[in-house]
Amino acid sequence: MTVTISLSACGGGSSGALTGRVVDGFGNPLGGEAVMITLSGNPAYHNPDQHGNFIIQAPTGSYTMRISFSNPAAGFHYNMTDAVVVTKGSRNLGTFTMLNVQNMGAWDNYRDEDYQSAISLFSEQANDARSGQLWLPYMRYIEGEENQNTLLTQGVLSAENGLGWCFSRGYGNHTEGRVHFEQSMYGGYNNYDAKVGLAGVELGDGNAAAALALLEEVIAEPGLYDVTDLHDPINETDLIVAKALAQFLLGQDGYSQETVQMIAEKASEEGNPGSIGTLNMLEQFQ
């Protein structure tokens, strides 16, 4: 249930609203009573809805916004803070991703194309999480066979996803990348980012049918694939273009000319030359 407490306005009734979204390391929404958002100097609090979306009304001014995630059963409490400014009207703050510090450092190295350092950090994180030495924002429990380890943490799954991107996109090693992407989806975990990475591996290996199935799964959940600011400028428009490419390789006519134009306009607005180039190539074969 979403709970919003409005703050009493000050300064002649001047107030505004902050909106945004809270997700985990895979882009899955975090909401409900376990997630609380507050602004400094005010008693108001907000619980995001089941989709991770929140809206907070407040007097205009500068605040420190705190997002906290509690899991008493696991024995920890996780916080992140951000400086925000409330102005008249509504302001969208974007998406807040609850991640551990080690993970963020690894992605920093990835963006700097220092893949070896990123691999070292991701590997260390996965090993620490598997041994129980790394406490993270929350834990995933997945049922397994008797005598198997039934506890997987976000540390293992997110680290394996990072390793998949390092090897497949960073070093062009599809074989190694595939292994890590599949590990990141171990136990049926719905890791959208790993699915996109694996779809790229499948396309690169000429497995268009497998790539199409993965892309369709992610595209079917609009709004969830916004975690990629962590590593590569890939968005949902790119996924639609990649889907069109997979359909072309399979001999399918997957989109109309109107759809192509719409996608091309979005790709142009987003400044993505890769998708525009793919669309131009596909149009030559129409």
Secondary structure as a PSIPRED ss2 file (coil, helix, strand):
# PSIPRED VFORMAT (PSIPRED V4.0)

   1 M C   1.000  0.000  0.000
   2 T C   1.000  0.000  0.000
   3 V E   0.000  0.000  1.000
   4 T E   0.000  0.000  1.000
   5 I C   1.000  0.000  0.000
   6 S C   1.000  0.000  0.000
   7 L C   1.000  0.000  0.000
   8 S C   1.000  0.000  0.000
   9 A C   1.000  0.000  0.000
  10 C E   0.000  0.000  1.000
  11 G C   1.000  0.000  0.000
  12 G C   1.000  0.000  0.000
  13 G C   1.000  0.000  0.000
  14 S E   0.000  0.000  1.000
  15 S E   0.000  0.000  1.000
  16 G E   0.000  0.000  1.000
  17 A E   0.000  0.000  1.000
  18 L E   0.000  0.000  1.000
  19 T E   0.000  0.000  1.000
  20 G E   0.000  0.000  1.000
  21 R E   0.000  0.000  1.000
  22 V E   0.000  0.000  1.000
  23 V E   0.000  0.000  1.000
  24 D C   1.000  0.000  0.000
  25 G C   1.000  0.000  0.000
  26 F C   1.000  0.000  0.000
  27 G C   1.000  0.000  0.000
  28 N C   1.000  0.000  0.000
  29 P E   0.000  0.000  1.000
  30 L C   1.000  0.000  0.000
  31 G C   1.000  0.000  0.000
  32 G C   1.000  0.000  0.000
  33 E C   1.000  0.000  0.000
  34 A C   1.000  0.000  0.000
  35 V E   0.000  0.000  1.000
  36 M E   0.000  0.000  1.000
  37 I E   0.000  0.000  1.000
  38 T E   0.000  0.000  1.000
  39 L E   0.000  0.000  1.000
  40 S C   1.000  0.000  0.000
  41 G C   1.000  0.000  0.000
  42 N C   1.000  0.000  0.000
  43 P C   1.000  0.000  0.000
  44 A C   1.000  0.000  0.000
  45 Y E   0.000  0.000  1.000
  46 H E   0.000  0.000  1.000
  47 N E   0.000  0.000  1.000
  48 P C   1.000  0.000  0.000
  49 D C   1.000  0.000  0.000
  50 Q C   1.000  0.000  0.000
  51 H C   1.000  0.000  0.000
  52 G C   1.000  0.000  0.000
  53 N E   0.000  0.000  1.000
  54 F E   0.000  0.000  1.000
  55 I E   0.000  0.000  1.000
  56 I E   0.000  0.000  1.000
  57 Q E   0.000  0.000  1.000
  58 A E   0.000  0.000  1.000
  59 P E   0.000  0.000  1.000
  60 T C   1.000  0.000  0.000
  61 G E   0.000  0.000  1.000
  62 S E   0.000  0.000  1.000
  63 Y E   0.000  0.000  1.000
  64 T E   0.000  0.000  1.000
  65 M E   0.000  0.000  1.000
  66 R E   0.000  0.000  1.000
  67 I E   0.000  0.000  1.000
  68 S E   0.000  0.000  1.000
  69 F E   0.000  0.000  1.000
  70 S E   0.000  0.000  1.000
  71 N E   0.000  0.000  1.000
  72 P H   0.000  1.000  0.000
  73 A H   0.000  1.000  0.000
  74 A H   0.000  1.000  0.000
  75 G C   1.000  0.000  0.000
  76 F E   0.000  0.000  1.000
  77 H E   0.000  0.000  1.000
  78 Y E   0.000  0.000  1.000
  79 N E   0.000  0.000  1.000
  80 M E   0.000  0.000  1.000
  81 T E   0.000  0.000  1.000
  82 D E   0.000  0.000  1.000
  83 A E   0.000  0.000  1.000
  84 V E   0.000  0.000  1.000
  85 V E   0.000  0.000  1.000
  86 V E   0.000  0.000  1.000
  87 T C   1.000  0.000  0.000
  88 K C   1.000  0.000  0.000
  89 G E   0.000  0.000  1.000
  90 S E   0.000  0.000  1.000
  91 R E   0.000  0.000  1.000
  92 N E   0.000  0.000  1.000
  93 L E   0.000  0.000  1.000
  94 G E   0.000  0.000  1.000
  95 T E   0.000  0.000  1.000
  96 F E   0.000  0.000  1.000
  97 T E   0.000  0.000  1.000
  98 M C   1.000  0.000  0.000
  99 L C   1.000  0.000  0.000
 100 N C   1.000  0.000  0.000
 101 V H   0.000  1.000  0.000
 102 Q H   0.000  1.000  0.000
 103 N H   0.000  1.000  0.000
 104 M H   0.000  1.000  0.000
 105 G H   0.000  1.000  0.000
 106 A H   0.000  1.000  0.000
 107 W H   0.000  1.000  0.000
 108 D H   0.000  1.000  0.000
 109 N H   0.000  1.000  0.000
 110 Y H   0.000  1.000  0.000
 111 R H   0.000  1.000  0.000
 112 D C   1.000  0.000  0.000
 113 E C   1.000  0.000  0.000
 114 D C   1.000  0.000  0.000
 115 Y H   0.000  1.000  0.000
 116 Q H   0.000  1.000  0.000
 117 S H   0.000  1.000  0.000
 118 A H   0.000  1.000  0.000
 119 I H   0.000  1.000  0.000
 120 S H   0.000  1.000  0.000
 121 L H   0.000  1.000  0.000
 122 F H   0.000  1.000  0.000
 123 S H   0.000  1.000  0.000
 124 E H   0.000  1.000  0.000
 125 Q H   0.000  1.000  0.000
 126 A H   0.000  1.000  0.000
 127 N H   0.000  1.000  0.000
 128 D H   0.000  1.000  0.000
 129 A H   0.000  1.000  0.000
 130 R H   0.000  1.000  0.000
 131 S C   1.000  0.000  0.000
 132 G C   1.000  0.000  0.000
 133 Q C   1.000  0.000  0.000
 134 L C   1.000  0.000  0.000
 135 W C   1.000  0.000  0.000
 136 L C   1.000  0.000  0.000
 137 P C   1.000  0.000  0.000
 138 Y C   1.000  0.000  0.000
 139 M E   0.000  0.000  1.000
 140 R E   0.000  0.000  1.000
 141 Y E   0.000  0.000  1.000
 142 I C   1.000  0.000  0.000
 143 E C   1.000  0.000  0.000
 144 G C   1.000  0.000  0.000
 145 E C   1.000  0.000  0.000
 146 E C   1.000  0.000  0.000
 147 N C   1.000  0.000  0.000
 148 Q C   1.000  0.000  0.000
 149 N C   1.000  0.000  0.000
 150 T C   1.000  0.000  0.000
 151 L E   0.000  0.000  1.000
 152 L E   0.000  0.000  1.000
 153 T E   0.000  0.000  1.000
 154 Q H   0.000  1.000  0.000
 155 G H   0.000  1.000  0.000
 156 V H   0.000  1.000  0.000
 157 L H   0.000  1.000  0.000
 158 S H   0.000  1.000  0.000
 159 A H   0.000  1.000  0.000
 160 E H   0.000  1.000  0.000
 161 N H   0.000  1.000  0.000
 162 G H   0.000  1.000  0.000
 163 L H   0.000  1.000  0.000
 164 G H   0.000  1.000  0.000
 165 W H   0.000  1.000  0.000
 166 C H   0.000  1.000  0.000
 167 F H   0.000  1.000  0.000
 168 S H   0.000  1.000  0.000
 169 R H   0.000  1.000  0.000
 170 G H   0.000  1.000  0.000
 171 Y C   1.000  0.000  0.000
 172 G C   1.000  0.000  0.000
 173 N C   1.000  0.000  0.000
 174 H H   0.000  1.000  0.000
 175 T H   0.000  1.000  0.000
 176 E H   0.000  1.000  0.000
 177 G H   0.000  1.000  0.000
 178 R H   0.000  1.000  0.000
 179 V H   0.000  1.000  0.000
 180 H H   0.000  1.000  0.000
 181 F H   0.000  1.000  0.000
 182 E H   0.000  1.000  0.000
 183 Q H   0.000  1.000  0.000
 184 S H   0.000  1.000  0.000
 185 M C   1.000  0.000  0.000
 186 Y H   0.000  1.000  0.000
 187 G H   0.000  1.000  0.000
 188 G H   0.000  1.000  0.000
 189 Y C   1.000  0.000  0.000
 190 N C   1.000  0.000  0.000
 191 N C   1.000  0.000  0.000
 192 Y H   0.000  1.000  0.000
 193 D H   0.000  1.000  0.000
 194 A H   0.000  1.000  0.000
 195 K H   0.000  1.000  0.000
 196 V H   0.000  1.000  0.000
 197 G H   0.000  1.000  0.000
 198 L H   0.000  1.000  0.000
 199 A H   0.000  1.000  0.000
 200 G H   0.000  1.000  0.000
 201 V H   0.000  1.000  0.000
 202 E H   0.000  1.000  0.000
 203 L H   0.000  1.000  0.000
 204 G H   0.000  1.000  0.000
 205 D C   1.000  0.000  0.000
 206 G C   1.000  0.000  0.000
 207 N C   1.000  0.000  0.000
 208 A H   0.000  1.000  0.000
 209 A H   0.000  1.000  0.000
 210 A H   0.000  1.000  0.000
 211 A H   0.000  1.000  0.000
 212 L H   0.000  1.000  0.000
 213 A H   0.000  1.000  0.000
 214 L H   0.000  1.000  0.000
 215 L H   0.000  1.000  0.000
 216 E H   0.000  1.000  0.000
 217 E H   0.000  1.000  0.000
 218 V H   0.000  1.000  0.000
 219 I H   0.000  1.000  0.000
 220 A C   1.000  0.000  0.000
 221 E C   1.000  0.000  0.000
 222 P C   1.000  0.000  0.000
 223 G C   1.000  0.000  0.000
 224 L C   1.000  0.000  0.000
 225 Y C   1.000  0.000  0.000
 226 D C   1.000  0.000  0.000
 227 V H   0.000  1.000  0.000
 228 T H   0.000  1.000  0.000
 229 D H   0.000  1.000  0.000
 230 L H   0.000  1.000  0.000
 231 H C   1.000  0.000  0.000
 232 D C   1.000  0.000  0.000
 233 P C   1.000  0.000  0.000
 234 I C   1.000  0.000  0.000
 235 N C   1.000  0.000  0.000
 236 E H   0.000  1.000  0.000
 237 T H   0.000  1.000  0.000
 238 D H   0.000  1.000  0.000
 239 L H   0.000  1.000  0.000
 240 I H   0.000  1.000  0.000
 241 V H   0.000  1.000  0.000
 242 A H   0.000  1.000  0.000
 243 K H   0.000  1.000  0.000
 244 A H   0.000  1.000  0.000
 245 L H   0.000  1.000  0.000
 246 A H   0.000  1.000  0.000
 247 Q H   0.000  1.000  0.000
 248 F H   0.000  1.000  0.000
 249 L H   0.000  1.000  0.000
 250 L C   1.000  0.000  0.000
 251 G C   1.000  0.000  0.000
 252 Q C   1.000  0.000  0.000
 253 D C   1.000  0.000  0.000
 254 G C   1.000  0.000  0.000
 255 Y C   1.000  0.000  0.000
 256 S C   1.000  0.000  0.000
 257 Q H   0.000  1.000  0.000
 258 E H   0.000  1.000  0.000
 259 T H   0.000  1.000  0.000
 260 V H   0.000  1.000  0.000
 261 Q H   0.000  1.000  0.000
 262 M H   0.000  1.000  0.000
 263 I H   0.000  1.000  0.000
 264 A H   0.000  1.000  0.000
 265 E H   0.000  1.000  0.000
 266 K H   0.000  1.000  0.000
 267 A H   0.000  1.000  0.000
 268 S H   0.000  1.000  0.000
 269 E H   0.000  1.000  0.000
 270 E C   1.000  0.000  0.000
 271 G C   1.000  0.000  0.000
 272 N C   1.000  0.000  0.000
 273 P H   0.000  1.000  0.000
 274 G H   0.000  1.000  0.000
 275 S H   0.000  1.000  0.000
 276 I H   0.000  1.000  0.000
 277 G H   0.000  1.000  0.000
 278 T H   0.000  1.000  0.000
 279 L H   0.000  1.000  0.000
 280 N H   0.000  1.000  0.000
 281 M H   0.000  1.000  0.000
 282 L H   0.000  1.000  0.000
 283 E H   0.000  1.000  0.000
 284 Q H   0.000  1.000  0.000
 285 F C   1.000  0.000  0.000
 286 Q C   1.000  0.000  0.000
